[in-house]
Amino acid sequence: MPGADFAQVRLTHAVRADLLAQVEASKGLTSSIAEETAQALLALAADADAVILTCSSLGPVAANAAGEASVPVLRVDAALADESVKNGGRVVALCAVATTLEPTRALFEAAATATGATVDVRLVPSAWDLFKAGQKDRYLALIAEAADRAFGEGVETVALAQASMTGAAVLCRSGTPLTSPGAGLRAALALAGKTIRAA
């Protein structure tokens, strides 16, 4: 949805760091964490035209919540995956958190089946430790270095798979990686617009 007027959008941001902490402690998404996440998404959906789940580790829950909500519920990295693979070629998706690797791989590989893109999902070592320690500048620099390495290998598309990585895009010197917030918001606006017009 190029040219979308994001200035006309009212955003509400709910932070649930406790849910990600539970996933990390459990070394993956459990049924109880998924249920708690789904309830949080449904609560947000009660007062929104669309809900975007920005946590890749919790991402698989969006589909379940979408089946129960009266408005679109989507995962931000799904929109990023679709955008990343649309031209085929080689795609590298960078992750900062180990628990996001499998959900991200499944998402990007599923999207790639329609375009023939090849997907390589990579963890940026030590990045999340820096983020949790509040060292955001070093965190973003490390992400940018990983993106530049991928571009240096001749990779056509590099995607920063987590929303927290977005600021690293402007630090890259070898190419411009794709980020999830813009892709997710465009997708949400398109879906919400369809829902509103149909109502």
Biotite code that builds the C-alpha atoms (Angstrom):
import biotite.structure as struc

atoms = struc.array([
    struc.Atom([0.000, 0.000, 0.000], chain_id="A", res_id=1, res_name="MET", atom_name="CA", element="C"),
    struc.Atom([2.577, 2.548, -1.120], chain_id="A", res_id=2, res_name="PRO", atom_name="CA", element="C"),
    struc.Atom([1.824, 6.111, -0.189], chain_id="A", res_id=3, res_name="GLY", atom_name="CA", element="C"),
    struc.Atom([-0.378, 5.173, 2.761], chain_id="A", res_id=4, res_name="ALA", atom_name="CA", element="C"),
    struc.Atom([-0.910, 8.143, 5.059], chain_id="A", res_id=5, res_name="ASP", atom_name="CA", element="C"),
    struc.Atom([0.362, 6.776, 8.358], chain_id="A", res_id=6, res_name="PHE", atom_name="CA", element="C"),
    struc.Atom([-0.192, 10.203, 9.949], chain_id="A", res_id=7, res_name="ALA", atom_name="CA", element="C"),
    struc.Atom([-3.939, 9.529, 9.887], chain_id="A", res_id=8, res_name="GLN", atom_name="CA", element="C"),
    struc.Atom([-3.550, 6.297, 11.852], chain_id="A", res_id=9, res_name="VAL", atom_name="CA", element="C"),
    struc.Atom([-4.103, 6.198, 15.608], chain_id="A", res_id=10, res_name="ARG", atom_name="CA", element="C"),
    struc.Atom([-1.775, 3.623, 17.129], chain_id="A", res_id=11, res_name="LEU", atom_name="CA", element="C"),
    struc.Atom([-2.042, 2.001, 20.533], chain_id="A", res_id=12, res_name="THR", atom_name="CA", element="C"),
    struc.Atom([1.031, 0.088, 21.665], chain_id="A", res_id=13, res_name="HIS", atom_name="CA", element="C"),
    struc.Atom([0.711, -2.575, 24.368], chain_id="A", res_id=14, res_name="ALA", atom_name="CA", element="C"),
    struc.Atom([3.996, -3.975, 25.691], chain_id="A", res_id=15, res_name="VAL", atom_name="CA", element="C"),
    struc.Atom([3.937, -7.463, 27.235], chain_id="A", res_id=16, res_name="ARG", atom_name="CA", element="C"),
    struc.Atom([7.568, -8.168, 28.036], chain_id="A", res_id=17, res_name="ALA", atom_name="CA", element="C"),
    struc.Atom([6.366, -10.802, 30.487], chain_id="A", res_id=18, res_name="ASP", atom_name="CA", element="C"),
    struc.Atom([5.129, -13.027, 27.667], chain_id="A", res_id=19, res_name="LEU", atom_name="CA", element="C"),
    struc.Atom([8.477, -13.005, 25.853], chain_id="A", res_id=20, res_name="LEU", atom_name="CA", element="C"),
    struc.Atom([10.239, -13.646, 29.166], chain_id="A", res_id=21, res_name="ALA", atom_name="CA", element="C"),
    struc.Atom([8.041, -16.714, 29.651], chain_id="A", res_id=22, res_name="GLN", atom_name="CA", element="C"),
    struc.Atom([8.908, -17.988, 26.150], chain_id="A", res_id=23, res_name="VAL", atom_name="CA", element="C"),
    struc.Atom([12.611, -17.526, 26.826], chain_id="A", res_id=24, res_name="GLU", atom_name="CA", element="C"),
    struc.Atom([12.367, -19.275, 30.193], chain_id="A", res_id=25, res_name="ALA", atom_name="CA", element="C"),
    struc.Atom([10.431, -22.160, 28.628], chain_id="A", res_id=26, res_name="SER", atom_name="CA", element="C"),
    struc.Atom([12.780, -22.249, 25.616], chain_id="A", res_id=27, res_name="LYS", atom_name="CA", element="C"),
    struc.Atom([9.802, -22.031, 23.318], chain_id="A", res_id=28, res_name="GLY", atom_name="CA", element="C"),
    struc.Atom([6.114, -21.251, 23.014], chain_id="A", res_id=29, res_name="LEU", atom_name="CA", element="C"),
    struc.Atom([3.969, -23.412, 25.292], chain_id="A", res_id=30, res_name="THR", atom_name="CA", element="C"),
    struc.Atom([0.196, -23.881, 25.134], chain_id="A", res_id=31, res_name="SER", atom_name="CA", element="C"),
    struc.Atom([-0.354, -21.813, 28.282], chain_id="A", res_id=32, res_name="SER", atom_name="CA", element="C"),
    struc.Atom([1.747, -18.909, 26.958], chain_id="A", res_id=33, res_name="ILE", atom_name="CA", element="C"),
    struc.Atom([-0.086, -19.142, 23.638], chain_id="A", res_id=34, res_name="ALA", atom_name="CA", element="C"),
    struc.Atom([-3.445, -18.952, 25.388], chain_id="A", res_id=35, res_name="GLU", atom_name="CA", element="C"),
    struc.Atom([-2.405, -15.948, 27.474], chain_id="A", res_id=36, res_name="GLU", atom_name="CA", element="C"),
    struc.Atom([-1.103, -14.224, 24.345], chain_id="A", res_id=37, res_name="THR", atom_name="CA", element="C"),
    struc.Atom([-4.303, -14.957, 22.427], chain_id="A", res_id=38, res_name="ALA", atom_name="CA", element="C"),
    struc.Atom([-6.404, -13.448, 25.209], chain_id="A", res_id=39, res_name="GLN", atom_name="CA", element="C"),
    struc.Atom([-4.238, -10.309, 25.179], chain_id="A", res_id=40, res_name="ALA", atom_name="CA", element="C"),
    struc.Atom([-4.688, -9.996, 21.405], chain_id="A", res_id=41, res_name="LEU", atom_name="CA", element="C"),
    struc.Atom([-8.446, -10.461, 21.635], chain_id="A", res_id=42, res_name="LEU", atom_name="CA", element="C"),
    struc.Atom([-8.661, -7.805, 24.326], chain_id="A", res_id=43, res_name="ALA", atom_name="CA", element="C"),
    struc.Atom([-6.866, -5.367, 22.021], chain_id="A", res_id=44, res_name="LEU", atom_name="CA", element="C"),
    struc.Atom([-9.094, -6.360, 19.099], chain_id="A", res_id=45, res_name="ALA", atom_name="CA", element="C"),
    struc.Atom([-12.163, -5.252, 21.041], chain_id="A", res_id=46, res_name="ALA", atom_name="CA", element="C"),
    struc.Atom([-11.179, -1.603, 20.532], chain_id="A", res_id=47, res_name="ASP", atom_name="CA", element="C"),
    struc.Atom([-9.243, -1.589, 17.241], chain_id="A", res_id=48, res_name="ALA", atom_name="CA", element="C"),
    struc.Atom([-9.701, -1.908, 13.479], chain_id="A", res_id=49, res_name="ASP", atom_name="CA", element="C"),
    struc.Atom([-6.702, -4.256, 13.295], chain_id="A", res_id=50, res_name="ALA", atom_name="CA", element="C"),
    struc.Atom([-4.142, -5.757, 15.663], chain_id="A", res_id=51, res_name="VAL", atom_name="CA", element="C"),
    struc.Atom([-0.485, -6.346, 14.781], chain_id="A", res_id=52, res_name="ILE", atom_name="CA", element="C"),
    struc.Atom([1.560, -8.789, 16.856], chain_id="A", res_id=53, res_name="LEU", atom_name="CA", element="C"),
    struc.Atom([5.163, -7.585, 16.709], chain_id="A", res_id=54, res_name="THR", atom_name="CA", element="C"),
    struc.Atom([6.896, -10.368, 18.667], chain_id="A", res_id=55, res_name="CYS", atom_name="CA", element="C"),
    struc.Atom([8.291, -13.084, 16.400], chain_id="A", res_id=56, res_name="SER", atom_name="CA", element="C"),
    struc.Atom([8.542, -15.592, 19.244], chain_id="A", res_id=57, res_name="SER", atom_name="CA", element="C"),
    struc.Atom([4.801, -15.223, 19.903], chain_id="A", res_id=58, res_name="LEU", atom_name="CA", element="C"),
    struc.Atom([3.940, -14.836, 16.211], chain_id="A", res_id=59, res_name="GLY", atom_name="CA", element="C"),
    struc.Atom([2.243, -18.211, 15.654], chain_id="A", res_id=60, res_name="PRO", atom_name="CA", element="C"),
    struc.Atom([-0.515, -17.206, 18.093], chain_id="A", res_id=61, res_name="VAL", atom_name="CA", element="C"),
    struc.Atom([-1.790, -14.511, 15.719], chain_id="A", res_id=62, res_name="ALA", atom_name="CA", element="C"),
    struc.Atom([-3.496, -17.059, 13.464], chain_id="A", res_id=63, res_name="ALA", atom_name="CA", element="C"),
    struc.Atom([-5.432, -18.544, 16.374], chain_id="A", res_id=64, res_name="ASN", atom_name="CA", element="C"),
    struc.Atom([-6.537, -15.146, 17.636], chain_id="A", res_id=65, res_name="ALA", atom_name="CA", element="C"),
    struc.Atom([-7.498, -14.070, 14.120], chain_id="A", res_id=66, res_name="ALA", atom_name="CA", element="C"),
    struc.Atom([-10.005, -16.915, 13.971], chain_id="A", res_id=67, res_name="GLY", atom_name="CA", element="C"),
    struc.Atom([-11.831, -15.546, 17.006], chain_id="A", res_id=68, res_name="GLU", atom_name="CA", element="C"),
    struc.Atom([-11.494, -11.795, 16.522], chain_id="A", res_id=69, res_name="ALA", atom_name="CA", element="C"),
    struc.Atom([-13.940, -9.607, 14.617], chain_id="A", res_id=70, res_name="SER", atom_name="CA", element="C"),
    struc.Atom([-11.069, -7.528, 13.173], chain_id="A", res_id=71, res_name="VAL", atom_name="CA", element="C"),
    struc.Atom([-7.855, -8.584, 11.397], chain_id="A", res_id=72, res_name="PRO", atom_name="CA", element="C"),
    struc.Atom([-5.109, -9.907, 13.684], chain_id="A", res_id=73, res_name="VAL", atom_name="CA", element="C"),
    struc.Atom([-1.771, -10.342, 11.959], chain_id="A", res_id=74, res_name="LEU", atom_name="CA", element="C"),
    struc.Atom([1.852, -10.891, 12.764], chain_id="A", res_id=75, res_name="ARG", atom_name="CA", element="C"),
    struc.Atom([4.193, -8.147, 11.664], chain_id="A", res_id=76, res_name="VAL", atom_name="CA", element="C"),
    struc.Atom([6.821, -10.568, 10.432], chain_id="A", res_id=77, res_name="ASP", atom_name="CA", element="C"),
    struc.Atom([4.325, -12.243, 8.079], chain_id="A", res_id=78, res_name="ALA", atom_name="CA", element="C"),
    struc.Atom([4.015, -9.008, 6.122], chain_id="A", res_id=79, res_name="ALA", atom_name="CA", element="C"),
    struc.Atom([7.808, -8.704, 6.154], chain_id="A", res_id=80, res_name="LEU", atom_name="CA", element="C"),
    struc.Atom([8.199, -12.270, 4.903], chain_id="A", res_id=81, res_name="ALA", atom_name="CA", element="C"),
    struc.Atom([5.799, -11.656, 2.012], chain_id="A", res_id=82, res_name="ASP", atom_name="CA", element="C"),
    struc.Atom([7.629, -8.471, 1.043], chain_id="A", res_id=83, res_name="GLU", atom_name="CA", element="C"),
    struc.Atom([11.052, -10.093, 1.354], chain_id="A", res_id=84, res_name="SER", atom_name="CA", element="C"),
    struc.Atom([10.401, -13.031, -0.960], chain_id="A", res_id=85, res_name="VAL", atom_name="CA", element="C"),
    struc.Atom([8.204, -11.361, -3.573], chain_id="A", res_id=86, res_name="LYS", atom_name="CA", element="C"),
    struc.Atom([11.062, -10.966, -6.091], chain_id="A", res_id=87, res_name="ASN", atom_name="CA", element="C"),
    struc.Atom([12.538, -14.427, -5.513], chain_id="A", res_id=88, res_name="GLY", atom_name="CA", element="C"),
    struc.Atom([16.323, -14.719, -5.237], chain_id="A", res_id=89, res_name="GLY", atom_name="CA", element="C"),
    struc.Atom([18.305, -15.187, -2.060], chain_id="A", res_id=90, res_name="ARG", atom_name="CA", element="C"),
    struc.Atom([16.829, -13.888, 1.171], chain_id="A", res_id=91, res_name="VAL", atom_name="CA", element="C"),
    struc.Atom([18.544, -13.713, 4.545], chain_id="A", res_id=92, res_name="VAL", atom_name="CA", element="C"),
    struc.Atom([16.334, -13.112, 7.563], chain_id="A", res_id=93, res_name="ALA", atom_name="CA", element="C"),
    struc.Atom([18.265, -11.969, 10.634], chain_id="A", res_id=94, res_name="LEU", atom_name="CA", element="C"),
    struc.Atom([17.033, -12.750, 14.146], chain_id="A", res_id=95, res_name="CYS", atom_name="CA", element="C"),
    struc.Atom([18.338, -11.486, 17.469], chain_id="A", res_id=96, res_name="ALA", atom_name="CA", element="C"),
    struc.Atom([16.593, -13.987, 19.753], chain_id="A", res_id=97, res_name="VAL", atom_name="CA", element="C"),
    struc.Atom([17.094, -17.743, 19.533], chain_id="A", res_id=98, res_name="ALA", atom_name="CA", element="C"),
    struc.Atom([13.408, -18.422, 20.255], chain_id="A", res_id=99, res_name="THR", atom_name="CA", element="C"),
    struc.Atom([12.444, -16.583, 17.056], chain_id="A", res_id=100, res_name="THR", atom_name="CA", element="C"),
    struc.Atom([14.505, -18.791, 14.738], chain_id="A", res_id=101, res_name="LEU", atom_name="CA", element="C"),
    struc.Atom([11.996, -21.586, 14.141], chain_id="A", res_id=102, res_name="GLU", atom_name="CA", element="C"),
    struc.Atom([8.865, -19.396, 13.912], chain_id="A", res_id=103, res_name="PRO", atom_name="CA", element="C"),
    struc.Atom([10.702, -17.074, 11.515], chain_id="A", res_id=104, res_name="THR", atom_name="CA", element="C"),
    struc.Atom([12.052, -19.927, 9.404], chain_id="A", res_id=105, res_name="ARG", atom_name="CA", element="C"),
    struc.Atom([8.604, -21.503, 9.080], chain_id="A", res_id=106, res_name="ALA", atom_name="CA", element="C"),
    struc.Atom([7.044, -18.180, 8.117], chain_id="A", res_id=107, res_name="LEU", atom_name="CA", element="C"),
    struc.Atom([9.644, -17.145, 5.539], chain_id="A", res_id=108, res_name="PHE", atom_name="CA", element="C"),
    struc.Atom([9.892, -20.600, 3.957], chain_id="A", res_id=109, res_name="GLU", atom_name="CA", element="C"),
    struc.Atom([6.111, -20.786, 3.612], chain_id="A", res_id=110, res_name="ALA", atom_name="CA", element="C"),
    struc.Atom([6.055, -17.385, 1.917], chain_id="A", res_id=111, res_name="ALA", atom_name="CA", element="C"),
    struc.Atom([8.930, -18.403, -0.367], chain_id="A", res_id=112, res_name="ALA", atom_name="CA", element="C"),
    struc.Atom([7.052, -21.369, -1.828], chain_id="A", res_id=113, res_name="THR", atom_name="CA", element="C"),
    struc.Atom([5.017, -18.958, -3.953], chain_id="A", res_id=114, res_name="ALA", atom_name="CA", element="C"),
    struc.Atom([8.025, -17.149, -5.426], chain_id="A", res_id=115, res_name="THR", atom_name="CA", element="C"),
    struc.Atom([10.892, -19.637, -5.493], chain_id="A", res_id=116, res_name="GLY", atom_name="CA", element="C"),
    struc.Atom([13.050, -17.523, -3.186], chain_id="A", res_id=117, res_name="ALA", atom_name="CA", element="C"),
    struc.Atom([15.663, -19.325, -1.104], chain_id="A", res_id=118, res_name="THR", atom_name="CA", element="C"),
    struc.Atom([15.628, -18.390, 2.567], chain_id="A", res_id=119, res_name="VAL", atom_name="CA", element="C"),
    struc.Atom([18.442, -18.462, 5.114], chain_id="A", res_id=120, res_name="ASP", atom_name="CA", element="C"),
    struc.Atom([17.434, -17.565, 8.676], chain_id="A", res_id=121, res_name="VAL", atom_name="CA", element="C"),
    struc.Atom([20.392, -16.503, 10.822], chain_id="A", res_id=122, res_name="ARG", atom_name="CA", element="C"),
    struc.Atom([20.851, -15.668, 14.478], chain_id="A", res_id=123, res_name="LEU", atom_name="CA", element="C"),
    struc.Atom([22.995, -12.632, 15.273], chain_id="A", res_id=124, res_name="VAL", atom_name="CA", element="C"),
    struc.Atom([25.072, -13.943, 18.205], chain_id="A", res_id=125, res_name="PRO", atom_name="CA", element="C"),
    struc.Atom([25.113, -11.868, 21.412], chain_id="A", res_id=126, res_name="SER", atom_name="CA", element="C"),
    struc.Atom([22.682, -9.306, 20.010], chain_id="A", res_id=127, res_name="ALA", atom_name="CA", element="C"),
    struc.Atom([19.834, -10.021, 22.408], chain_id="A", res_id=128, res_name="TRP", atom_name="CA", element="C"),
    struc.Atom([22.131, -9.907, 25.425], chain_id="A", res_id=129, res_name="ASP", atom_name="CA", element="C"),
    struc.Atom([23.113, -6.369, 24.409], chain_id="A", res_id=130, res_name="LEU", atom_name="CA", element="C"),
    struc.Atom([19.468, -5.387, 23.935], chain_id="A", res_id=131, res_name="PHE", atom_name="CA", element="C"),
    struc.Atom([18.455, -6.721, 27.340], chain_id="A", res_id=132, res_name="LYS", atom_name="CA", element="C"),
    struc.Atom([21.410, -4.930, 28.915], chain_id="A", res_id=133, res_name="ALA", atom_name="CA", element="C"),
    struc.Atom([20.107, -1.630, 27.535], chain_id="A", res_id=134, res_name="GLY", atom_name="CA", element="C"),
    struc.Atom([23.011, -1.248, 25.087], chain_id="A", res_id=135, res_name="GLN", atom_name="CA", element="C"),
    struc.Atom([20.815, -0.312, 22.141], chain_id="A", res_id=136, res_name="LYS", atom_name="CA", element="C"),
    struc.Atom([23.523, 1.385, 20.069], chain_id="A", res_id=137, res_name="ASP", atom_name="CA", element="C"),
    struc.Atom([25.786, -1.662, 20.238], chain_id="A", res_id=138, res_name="ARG", atom_name="CA", element="C"),
    struc.Atom([22.814, -3.910, 19.559], chain_id="A", res_id=139, res_name="TYR", atom_name="CA", element="C"),
    struc.Atom([21.888, -2.036, 16.394], chain_id="A", res_id=140, res_name="LEU", atom_name="CA", element="C"),
    struc.Atom([25.526, -1.843, 15.269], chain_id="A", res_id=141, res_name="ALA", atom_name="CA", element="C"),
    struc.Atom([25.845, -5.619, 15.590], chain_id="A", res_id=142, res_name="LEU", atom_name="CA", element="C"),
    struc.Atom([22.681, -6.143, 13.553], chain_id="A", res_id=143, res_name="ILE", atom_name="CA", element="C"),
    struc.Atom([23.923, -3.748, 10.868], chain_id="A", res_id=144, res_name="ALA", atom_name="CA", element="C"),
    struc.Atom([27.255, -5.590, 10.658], chain_id="A", res_id=145, res_name="GLU", atom_name="CA", element="C"),
    struc.Atom([25.434, -8.899, 10.152], chain_id="A", res_id=146, res_name="ALA", atom_name="CA", element="C"),
    struc.Atom([23.257, -7.365, 7.432], chain_id="A", res_id=147, res_name="ALA", atom_name="CA", element="C"),
    struc.Atom([26.294, -5.914, 5.664], chain_id="A", res_id=148, res_name="ASP", atom_name="CA", element="C"),
    struc.Atom([28.015, -9.309, 5.770], chain_id="A", res_id=149, res_name="ARG", atom_name="CA", element="C"),
    struc.Atom([24.994, -10.884, 4.078], chain_id="A", res_id=150, res_name="ALA", atom_name="CA", element="C"),
    struc.Atom([24.916, -8.193, 1.398], chain_id="A", res_id=151, res_name="PHE", atom_name="CA", element="C"),
    struc.Atom([28.643, -8.748, 0.928], chain_id="A", res_id=152, res_name="GLY", atom_name="CA", element="C"),
    struc.Atom([27.912, -12.389, 0.112], chain_id="A", res_id=153, res_name="GLU", atom_name="CA", element="C"),
    struc.Atom([25.755, -11.253, -2.782], chain_id="A", res_id=154, res_name="GLY", atom_name="CA", element="C"),
    struc.Atom([22.415, -11.786, -1.057], chain_id="A", res_id=155, res_name="VAL", atom_name="CA", element="C"),
    struc.Atom([19.696, -9.811, -2.841], chain_id="A", res_id=156, res_name="GLU", atom_name="CA", element="C"),
    struc.Atom([17.390, -9.237, 0.132], chain_id="A", res_id=157, res_name="THR", atom_name="CA", element="C"),
    struc.Atom([18.152, -8.963, 3.830], chain_id="A", res_id=158, res_name="VAL", atom_name="CA", element="C"),
    struc.Atom([15.246, -8.763, 6.262], chain_id="A", res_id=159, res_name="ALA", atom_name="CA", element="C"),
    struc.Atom([15.506, -7.642, 9.878], chain_id="A", res_id=160, res_name="LEU", atom_name="CA", element="C"),
    struc.Atom([12.989, -10.079, 11.284], chain_id="A", res_id=161, res_name="ALA", atom_name="CA", element="C"),
    struc.Atom([12.285, -8.353, 14.593], chain_id="A", res_id=162, res_name="GLN", atom_name="CA", element="C"),
    struc.Atom([10.795, -4.910, 15.071], chain_id="A", res_id=163, res_name="ALA", atom_name="CA", element="C"),
    struc.Atom([13.481, -4.017, 17.622], chain_id="A", res_id=164, res_name="SER", atom_name="CA", element="C"),
    struc.Atom([16.080, -4.261, 14.842], chain_id="A", res_id=165, res_name="MET", atom_name="CA", element="C"),
    struc.Atom([14.568, -1.508, 12.692], chain_id="A", res_id=166, res_name="THR", atom_name="CA", element="C"),
    struc.Atom([17.045, 1.200, 13.677], chain_id="A", res_id=167, res_name="GLY", atom_name="CA", element="C"),
    struc.Atom([19.915, -0.872, 12.267], chain_id="A", res_id=168, res_name="ALA", atom_name="CA", element="C"),
    struc.Atom([18.727, -0.309, 8.692], chain_id="A", res_id=169, res_name="ALA", atom_name="CA", element="C"),
    struc.Atom([20.127, 3.227, 8.523], chain_id="A", res_id=170, res_name="VAL", atom_name="CA", element="C"),
    struc.Atom([23.513, 2.000, 9.787], chain_id="A", res_id=171, res_name="LEU", atom_name="CA", element="C"),
    struc.Atom([24.032, -0.452, 6.928], chain_id="A", res_id=172, res_name="CYS", atom_name="CA", element="C"),
    struc.Atom([26.616, 0.463, 4.296], chain_id="A", res_id=173, res_name="ARG", atom_name="CA", element="C"),
    struc.Atom([26.312, -2.358, 1.775], chain_id="A", res_id=174, res_name="SER", atom_name="CA", element="C"),
    struc.Atom([22.569, -2.272, 1.164], chain_id="A", res_id=175, res_name="GLY", atom_name="CA", element="C"),
    struc.Atom([19.219, -1.387, 2.695], chain_id="A", res_id=176, res_name="THR", atom_name="CA", element="C"),
    struc.Atom([17.563, -4.199, 4.616], chain_id="A", res_id=177, res_name="PRO", atom_name="CA", element="C"),
    struc.Atom([13.804, -4.549, 4.843], chain_id="A", res_id=178, res_name="LEU", atom_name="CA", element="C"),
    struc.Atom([12.182, -3.915, 8.226], chain_id="A", res_id=179, res_name="THR", atom_name="CA", element="C"),
    struc.Atom([8.868, -5.060, 9.648], chain_id="A", res_id=180, res_name="SER", atom_name="CA", element="C"),
    struc.Atom([7.042, -1.985, 11.020], chain_id="A", res_id=181, res_name="PRO", atom_name="CA", element="C"),
    struc.Atom([6.265, -0.375, 7.669], chain_id="A", res_id=182, res_name="GLY", atom_name="CA", element="C"),
    struc.Atom([5.361, -3.690, 6.030], chain_id="A", res_id=183, res_name="ALA", atom_name="CA", element="C"),
    struc.Atom([3.150, -4.658, 8.955], chain_id="A", res_id=184, res_name="GLY", atom_name="CA", element="C"),
    struc.Atom([1.347, -1.350, 9.112], chain_id="A", res_id=185, res_name="LEU", atom_name="CA", element="C"),
    struc.Atom([0.689, -1.334, 5.366], chain_id="A", res_id=186, res_name="ARG", atom_name="CA", element="C"),
    struc.Atom([-0.741, -4.852, 5.590], chain_id="A", res_id=187, res_name="ALA", atom_name="CA", element="C"),
    struc.Atom([-2.884, -3.970, 8.606], chain_id="A", res_id=188, res_name="ALA", atom_name="CA", element="C"),
    struc.Atom([-4.264, -0.853, 6.909], chain_id="A", res_id=189, res_name="LEU", atom_name="CA", element="C"),
    struc.Atom([-5.116, -2.842, 3.794], chain_id="A", res_id=190, res_name="ALA", atom_name="CA", element="C"),
    struc.Atom([-6.901, -5.527, 5.809], chain_id="A", res_id=191, res_name="LEU", atom_name="CA", element="C"),
    struc.Atom([-8.663, -3.046, 8.071], chain_id="A", res_id=192, res_name="ALA", atom_name="CA", element="C"),
    struc.Atom([-9.796, -1.034, 5.052], chain_id="A", res_id=193, res_name="GLY", atom_name="CA", element="C"),
    struc.Atom([-11.358, -4.134, 3.506], chain_id="A", res_id=194, res_name="LYS", atom_name="CA", element="C"),
    struc.Atom([-13.137, -4.951, 6.788], chain_id="A", res_id=195, res_name="THR", atom_name="CA", element="C"),
    struc.Atom([-14.434, -1.421, 7.226], chain_id="A", res_id=196, res_name="ILE", atom_name="CA", element="C"),
    struc.Atom([-15.688, -1.208, 3.631], chain_id="A", res_id=197, res_name="ARG", atom_name="CA", element="C"),
    struc.Atom([-17.466, -4.543, 3.988], chain_id="A", res_id=198, res_name="ALA", atom_name="CA", element="C"),
    struc.Atom([-19.187, -3.588, 7.261], chain_id="A", res_id=199, res_name="ALA", atom_name="CA", element="C"),
])
